[in-house]
Amino acid sequence: MKSLPIFLDLKGRTALLVGGGAMALPKARLLRAAGAELRIVAQEPDPEFRSWAAEQRTALAERPFRENDLEGVRIVIAAGPDDLCRAVAEAATARQIPVNVVDRPELSSFLMPAIVDRDDVVVAISTHGSAPVLARRLRRTLESQLPARLGPLAAFARRYRRALAAAVTDPTARRRFWEAFFDGPIARDLLSGDDARAGARMLTEINAPGWREAPRGRVALVGAGPGDPELLTLKALRLLQDAEVVVYDKLVGPEILDYARRDAERIYVGKAPGRHSHGQAEIAEILLREARAGKRVVRLKGGDPFVFGRGGEELEALLRQGVEVELVPGITAATGCAAVAGIPLTHRDHASAVTFVSGQGKDGPPDLDWAALATRRHTLAVYMGVASSARLSRELIAHGRDPRTPVAVIERGSLPEERKVFGTLRGLGALIADEKIEAPALIVIGEVVRLAAEAPRDLAGDLALAAAE
Ligand SMILES: C[S@@+](CC[C@H](N)C(=O)[O-])C[C@H]1O[C@@H](n2cnc3c(N)ncnc32)[C@H](O)[C@@H]1O
């Protein structure tokens, strides 16, 4: 973070504005809206500025800036000629008064954000002067997405805070009340303007006994996708933002964990250097412990929890103990990596079947039906296949797959470090060794690989031939 966003209470405090042109007018309006006592100094104000000041009954000193204008001032904004702004900035800085010079971040000790204003709710956006147009675009997006009556909603919550604190003394139960409130019918009534019905419902809710009971914990088994946070489902995002505890493993990166609530407890259960990896029993134990403590737990797993993710084992353990479980699928590595490589896993001309295969068995090499996997017009998406790639290639060829079948290997697909390499089934082991491919990587085997825009020309050249065969 380049600077700390804070909200300053200016009600009844003096704010000095130096300047009376088109750039100063929006700042004058803003300071006025924040409840500041405005002191304005402008040697030659625009007529529009002058009439605004008269309308607002704001004193406008039509003379040059003087250092003693800074007396008793809480903040200063300057907009005007360069030498004037520089003088104002220097004088304010010498007196340690926060100063902003419009469009001159280098002269400013604080920056003015782009603002979405909904009374009690204010959203401030800053790019630290790097891209004001981007800040304005973000503001426009937020303006269009945030409900107009957000302010009254927040004001309503403020009015009931005390009453609720008296009725529900447990802070966790109170937080849950507010979460249900903002998701539920009372908030909807307020947003649609039915304040009377919201008030009546609120009284009923506050007096309902349910809030005093210990909350019941639950676990959501959530697929996080292959790594790019934009590949999270909306449901995964919502649950992640709502979770009190997030239990995650190695394939879930910080980019995704950033979407969890700041105060959520994060428990890592993957392998760490020099540490044993958590066994399934241990992970189930952690999930049970947290759910029994009444927490909302998200068990976040890379890809889809039920595709080579051992989600099934965790689900069984939780259900056996009577814990409420919600399942949220994720984009699995096969579909995620195929998409980033531009490979359609099936295609009416080239592949009428796709099989997800694990390159690793429970206790060593996988026990696979090689003859079934070696059939033509059949795409294989191989997970955990880096170490066994040479064997994979040998077995498939021995069982009849064409050695010229194209292959793609996608390492860390959808992440910034993503790599894609292409070759043929015959050379798969050597390709992985030469390119020093490391897990996590997904291997795609099949004629469809030729369709990838980045596939080398000699692979693409065989495409028509293969389709015709
Ligand atoms: C234990 S499996 C978990 C699979 C996960 N449940 C899924 O649905 O994608 C781990 C394997 O998934 C594949 N994988 C997961 N994320 C990947 C990524 N971003 N890029 C390439 N392969 C990935 C790799 O083959 C890795 O060895």
The ligand as a Gaussian input file, in Angstrom:
#p B3LYP/6-31G(d) Opt

LIG

0 1
 C       -3.580000     -33.480000      -6.302000
 S       -3.999000     -33.019000      -7.918000
 C       -5.279000     -31.907000      -7.575000
 C       -6.147000     -31.673000      -8.748000
 C       -7.229000     -30.659000      -8.446000
 N       -8.161000     -31.163000      -7.501000
 C       -7.971000     -30.243000      -9.723000
 O       -9.174000     -30.517000      -9.854000
 O       -7.362000     -29.617000     -10.572000
 C       -2.657000     -32.008000      -8.328000
 C       -2.369000     -32.014000      -9.819000
 O       -3.308000     -31.197000     -10.502000
 C       -2.688000     -30.606000     -11.610000
 N       -2.770000     -29.146000     -11.446000
 C       -3.395000     -28.484000     -10.507000
 N       -3.302000     -27.147000     -10.686000
 C       -2.582000     -26.983000     -11.819000
 C       -2.141000     -25.860000     -12.557000
 N       -2.436000     -24.613000     -12.165000
 N       -1.425000     -26.054000     -13.677000
 C       -1.132000     -27.312000     -14.096000
 N       -1.524000     -28.412000     -13.442000
 C       -2.248000     -28.258000     -12.313000
 C       -1.247000     -31.071000     -11.627000
 O       -1.191000     -32.220000     -12.442000
 C       -1.042000     -31.418000     -10.171000
 O        0.026000     -32.350000     -10.008000

